[in-house]
Structures are given as structure tokens and as C-alpha cells.
Amino acid sequence: VTVKRYWQLDYPHRDAPSKLTNEDDAAEELQALLSDAVRLRMRADVPVGSYLSGGLDSSLVSALAAGVTPRKLQTFSVTFDSAEHDESAFQTEMASALGARHRTIACHAGDIAGVFPEVIRFAERPIIRTAPAPLYQLSGLVRQAGLKVVLTGEGADEVFAGYDIFREARVRRFCGRQPASRMRPKLFRRLYPYLPGLQQQSVEYLSAFFGAGNAALDDPLFSHRPRFKTTAAAKIFFSGDLRATLKGYDAAEDLVSRLPQAFSLWHPLHQAQFLETSFLLPGYILSSQGDRMAMAHGIEGRFPYLDHRLVEFAGKLPPEMKLKGLVEKHILRKAARHLLPSAILERSKQPYRAPEARSFVGAGELDYVSDLLSEASIAAGGLFNAKAVANLHEKCRT
């Protein structure tokens, strides 16, 4: 038996001239490829529905699906009672524009704690976000509607540079070219308007938090280094035994050792896209948050944006067609301009998030939460520092 890779994500040399220089032509070809990717994934012996978050990606997939299905498209959405997470107004507008048969499920903070044990059971691994829980509920709604297959918008942010981390890396490079500038770090406030606490921070704080002044521009993990630094702080919760076991191991360096030989020759945006697409996408987005939450209720998710033809086409696009200034997914927006309402097409990206700490603590805290976080349970597990966990638990309660 021989095990070998049959396909590898690739990008051109950063100095190689692109053959795709006309935006209108590129947008037209992109729309044709995506339309065909959707058409192929609508093939089934049963009706195929579509997840509809209210954002650009799922709205475009739903619009294309509505154009090829012989019956009224069925769309499915999650709503939240917290304004910072809820996108129901956009979901309703898009569903109405499509004439879709639209269903929603309301996810309250307490619901997340209620289903989380099942979420972990189906994920079969530790997870550090609550985002899979509403999707577990959503796949249950699809099942109740009698469907077994849905299209989703996963992959668009990786393929067309939609994540905030891509814009953040561009601003960090901009700052790194003039480390003494007091104006450039202010751009970070524009990146995260949904984080009100960030708007009040000083230039010094912004520069230090995002590593804008002293980052090595040739670092292969430049785009993701602040994330690694932030998550490394979680080690304070590790037990002494776990720290001893991991002593000498550097996850970031392990990641660098697995990068392809041509990685250093790619444009910085393409390097960042490779990291997201090759590691986070399959390990978390498509697994813990995707397939496992869908298949928990016997639902098959299909991903038009991950059609290999579309991915290869996007890889050849000039970086500025994907991230134009600080406008994410520029070419995808252009391809969708005749298919979506302007409110959807022009809205700022709202990352998919779900309520976190308040889902588990405070009024109505479920017994299993206190039991799992008790000193006895933590000590029995042997992985975490009971005092550090207790301090965090108390902090979340206040």
C-alpha cells in the first residue's frame, strides 16, 4: 500500500506576472466556475437545501442554487438574541429576494451549554469555541424539515481572502515599514468595528497587541504569529505534568517544518491563505464545526467554494483582486454584483461567532459545568491547573 498526496494547494511565484489581469473577465470566469460547482452539488436523489447566514458567501451559493433547482429552494439559518451575533435581518432579506422557503432556529446562550456535551461527543476532540453548537442545532432543523443534503459557504474566506487575519497582516506589514509611525497603527481600529473595546485603546497598545512594530517581515508565519502568541498564553492553565511533557516542543516550529518548499517564494497573502486553507480549514472548519455537526443529524454538507477548479483559479488571481486595499473578497463581490441585493453585497463582513462564557456561567448554570470545573475533577484529569481554572471560572461569573 502506497500513501501519497494526490493534490497540493499551490500559488505562483510572487514576482510572476499573472495572465488574469482584467477584473471583469476574471469575475465572469469566477461566476461561471462557481455556478457549475453549485450545479454539480445540487445533483441528488433528494431535495437539496442551503444554509443562509446572511453574509456574501452563503447568499451567493443560495442564489445560484435557486437558479438551478426545479422547486422552491429551502434555506436554513441560525438567529441569536444578542445583536453582536445576530444576522437575521440579512437572512430574511436574502430569503425574500430568492423566494425561498426559509426556516430559522433561535439559539440562546443557555442552549449552547445544553447541547455542548453532545457537540463534544460528535466532535471527538477538544474544541476551544462554542461556534459548533448552533450548527449542531441547525443541522437538526434541516433533519426536521426532511432534508438530508445542504450547500454551505465554507471555503470562500480561505479561497478569496475573506478573513480579518488577512487584512490584519496587511496592516501589520504596512506598520512594519515605518515602526515609529503613530498614525499607521490606528488602522487596526478599522479592522474590528465589532470589538468596541479596541476603539478606545492607545496607539502604543494597538502596536504592541498586534505586533506591528517589531515583527520580522520575512517570518513564514508572519500573518498568524499574533494568534499563536495569544493562544500560547493558555499554557498557564496546563498542569505541571502536562508542561513537562510538552517541554521543548514548539508547535509553530513544527508547522514551519511542514510547509512546502516553494512557500517562501509566494506572495505574503498567498502564504497566509495557505496556512488557513491547509491547517485550520480541514482540522476545524470542515471537521469540528462542519461535517461532524452536520452528520450528528445525518446531514451531508456540500461545499461549492472548495471545488478544485475554483480553488486553482483563485490561486492564480493577483492578490489585489482578492484583497483590494482592505476590502476582502473583492473579486467575489464583483462576480456577485448582479445576483445579490446591495445590502448583502456591500455589507461589512461579520465573522460567524456564538456566545461563549455567558453560555456556561451565571444564572441557570448547569450542574455539569460546575462538576467538570471543580477542583476534584480538574485534579483527576491531570491536564490542567486547578487553581488557574478556578480563577477563570470565577472571573467569568462576575
SVG drawing of the C-alpha trace seen along z (x, -y; Angstrom):
<svg xmlns="http://www.w3.org/2000/svg" viewBox="-41 -59 54 61">
<polyline fill="none" stroke="black" stroke-width="0.4" points="0.0,0.0 1.4,-3.4 0.1,-6.6 0.8,-9.8 -0.7,-13.2 -2.8,-13.5 -3.4,-17.2 -1.5,-20.2 -2.6,-23.7 -0.2,-25.9 0.4,-29.5 2.6,-31.3 6.0,-33.0 5.3,-36.4 7.1,-38.1 5.5,-36.1 3.2,-38.1 -0.4,-37.0 -2.4,-36.1 -5.5,-37.2 -5.2,-41.0 -8.7,-42.1 -11.1,-42.2 -14.3,-42.0 -13.0,-38.9 -11.9,-37.3 -15.2,-38.0 -17.1,-36.5 -14.9,-33.3 -15.3,-33.1 -19.1,-33.3 -19.1,-30.6 -16.9,-28.3 -18.9,-28.8 -22.2,-28.3 -21.1,-25.0 -19.7,-24.0 -23.2,-24.7 -24.9,-22.9 -22.8,-19.7 -23.5,-19.8 -27.3,-20.1 -27.2,-16.6 -29.1,-14.3 -32.0,-11.9 -33.5,-14.0 -34.1,-17.8 -31.0,-19.9 -31.3,-22.9 -28.8,-25.7 -27.5,-27.2 -28.1,-31.0 -26.1,-33.1 -26.9,-36.4 -23.4,-37.0 -21.9,-37.2 -20.7,-33.6 -23.8,-31.6 -26.1,-34.2 -24.3,-33.8 -24.4,-30.0 -28.1,-30.1 -28.8,-32.5 -27.1,-30.2 -28.8,-27.1 -32.2,-28.8 -31.5,-29.3 -31.0,-25.6 -33.4,-23.8 -36.8,-22.9 -38.5,-23.5 -38.5,-26.3 -35.2,-26.4 -35.3,-25.6 -32.9,-27.7 -31.9,-27.4 -30.5,-29.9 -29.5,-30.4 -30.6,-33.5 -29.3,-34.9 -30.9,-37.1 -27.6,-39.1 -27.2,-41.8 -23.5,-41.3 -24.1,-37.7 -27.4,-38.0 -27.7,-38.4 -31.4,-37.6 -32.3,-40.9 -29.9,-40.0 -31.1,-36.4 -34.7,-37.4 -33.9,-39.9 -31.9,-37.4 -34.5,-34.6 -37.2,-37.0 -35.2,-38.0 -34.9,-34.4 -38.5,-33.5 -37.1,-30.7 -38.9,-28.5 -36.9,-29.8 -36.6,-28.2 -34.8,-29.5 -33.8,-28.2 -33.2,-30.6 -30.1,-29.9 -30.0,-31.3 -26.9,-31.4 -28.3,-28.7 -29.0,-26.4 -25.3,-26.3 -24.5,-24.9 -27.3,-22.4 -26.1,-20.8 -22.4,-21.2 -21.8,-17.7 -23.3,-16.3 -21.2,-18.7 -18.1,-17.4 -19.2,-13.8 -19.6,-14.2 -16.5,-16.4 -14.5,-13.7 -11.8,-16.2 -11.3,-19.2 -12.6,-22.5 -12.0,-26.0 -15.0,-27.8 -18.8,-27.5 -19.4,-28.1 -20.1,-24.4 -23.1,-24.3 -25.5,-26.4 -24.5,-24.5 -25.4,-21.3 -28.8,-22.8 -29.1,-23.9 -28.4,-20.5 -31.2,-19.2 -33.6,-21.8 -32.6,-20.5 -33.4,-17.0 -36.7,-18.0 -37.6,-19.5 -37.0,-16.2 -33.8,-17.1 -30.5,-15.2 -28.3,-17.5 -27.3,-21.2 -25.0,-23.5 -22.8,-25.8 -20.5,-28.7 -17.4,-27.2 -14.2,-27.8 -14.9,-31.2 -13.0,-33.1 -9.9,-30.9 -10.0,-30.9 -10.8,-34.5 -9.1,-36.1 -12.2,-37.0 -10.9,-36.6 -9.9,-39.6 -6.5,-38.0 -5.6,-38.7 -6.4,-42.4 -4.7,-42.5 -1.5,-41.0 -1.5,-43.7 -1.8,-46.5 0.9,-44.9 3.3,-44.9 2.3,-48.5 3.2,-49.4 6.4,-47.4 7.8,-49.5 7.6,-52.6 7.8,-51.2 7.9,-54.7 4.7,-55.9 1.9,-56.9 -0.7,-57.0 -0.5,-53.6 -1.5,-51.5 -4.8,-53.4 -5.8,-51.3 -6.3,-48.4 -9.4,-50.1 -11.0,-50.0 -10.5,-46.2 -12.5,-45.3 -15.5,-47.7 -17.4,-44.9 -14.9,-45.0 -15.9,-48.2 -13.2,-47.9 -10.5,-48.1 -11.7,-51.6 -10.5,-53.2 -7.1,-51.7 -3.9,-53.8 -1.6,-53.7 1.0,-52.0 -1.4,-49.3 -2.5,-48.6 1.0,-48.4 2.1,-46.1 -1.0,-43.9 -0.8,-43.3 3.0,-43.0 3.1,-45.9 6.4,-47.5 8.9,-44.7 7.7,-41.7 10.1,-40.1 8.6,-40.7 10.3,-37.6 8.8,-35.3 7.0,-32.4 4.2,-32.6 4.1,-36.4 0.3,-36.6 -0.6,-34.2 2.2,-35.0 -0.1,-37.2 -2.7,-34.4 0.0,-31.9 1.3,-34.3 -2.2,-34.9 -3.1,-31.2 0.2,-30.3 -1.0,-32.2 -3.4,-29.3 -0.4,-27.4 -1.0,-29.0 -3.9,-26.6 -1.7,-23.5 -0.8,-21.2 2.9,-20.8 2.9,-17.3 1.5,-18.5 4.0,-21.3 6.8,-18.8 5.5,-16.5 5.4,-19.4 8.8,-20.9 10.9,-21.6 8.0,-21.2 7.2,-24.3 4.0,-23.9 4.8,-26.9 8.2,-25.5 6.6,-22.1 4.2,-23.9 7.1,-25.6 8.8,-22.3 5.7,-21.1 5.5,-24.0 6.1,-23.2 9.5,-24.1 8.0,-26.9 6.3,-28.6 8.9,-31.3 8.5,-32.3 4.8,-33.1 3.2,-36.5 2.6,-37.2 -1.2,-37.0 -0.9,-33.6 1.3,-32.4 -1.4,-33.4 -4.1,-31.8 -2.1,-28.6 -1.9,-28.4 -5.6,-28.9 -6.6,-26.6 -4.2,-23.7 -4.4,-23.6 -7.4,-25.4 -9.9,-24.6 -9.6,-20.8 -8.8,-20.5 -11.6,-22.6 -13.9,-24.4 -14.7,-21.3 -14.5,-18.9 -15.5,-20.0 -17.6,-22.9 -18.7,-21.3 -19.1,-17.7 -19.3,-16.4 -22.1,-18.8 -24.0,-18.1 -23.6,-14.3 -24.7,-14.3 -28.2,-14.5 -27.4,-12.6 -27.0,-15.7 -24.5,-15.9 -22.8,-19.2 -21.5,-20.2 -19.1,-23.0 -19.1,-24.6 -16.3,-27.0 -13.9,-24.1 -14.4,-22.8 -10.8,-22.1 -11.3,-24.1 -12.4,-27.1 -9.6,-26.8 -7.0,-26.5 -8.5,-29.5 -8.4,-31.7 -4.8,-30.7 -3.8,-32.2 -5.6,-35.5 -3.4,-38.5 -3.5,-39.1 -5.0,-42.6 -8.1,-41.1 -8.9,-39.2 -7.8,-41.7 -8.1,-45.2 -6.7,-47.6 -8.6,-46.5 -11.7,-45.3 -11.9,-41.5 -13.2,-39.1 -13.2,-41.9 -13.4,-39.7 -16.1,-37.5 -18.2,-40.7 -17.8,-41.7 -18.9,-38.3 -22.0,-38.5 -23.0,-42.1 -26.0,-41.1 -27.1,-38.3 -27.5,-39.8 -29.3,-42.7 -27.0,-45.7 -27.5,-45.3 -25.9,-41.9 -23.3,-42.8 -22.0,-45.9 -22.2,-44.9 -19.1,-44.6 -18.0,-41.1 -19.4,-39.9 -17.5,-36.8 -19.6,-33.9 -19.4,-33.8 -21.6,-32.5 -21.9,-33.5 -19.1,-32.0 -18.5,-32.3 -22.0,-33.6 -23.4,-30.4 -22.0,-28.4 -21.9,-30.6 -24.2,-32.8 -27.9,-32.3 -29.0,-28.9 -25.5,-27.4 -25.9,-23.7 -24.7,-21.2 -22.2,-19.6 -20.3,-22.8 -19.6,-23.2 -18.8,-19.5 -16.3,-19.5 -14.6,-22.6 -14.4,-21.6 -11.0,-21.2 -11.6,-17.4 -12.5,-16.9 -9.5,-19.0 -7.1,-17.2 -8.4,-13.8 -7.9,-14.7 -4.3,-15.6 -4.1,-18.0 -4.9,-21.4 -4.0,-23.6 -7.0,-23.6 -6.2,-27.0 -5.9,-28.7 -9.1,-27.1 -11.0,-28.2 -9.8,-31.7 -11.0,-31.8 -14.4,-30.3 -14.9,-32.9 -13.8,-35.7 -16.4,-34.6 -19.1,-34.6 -18.5,-38.2"/>
</svg>
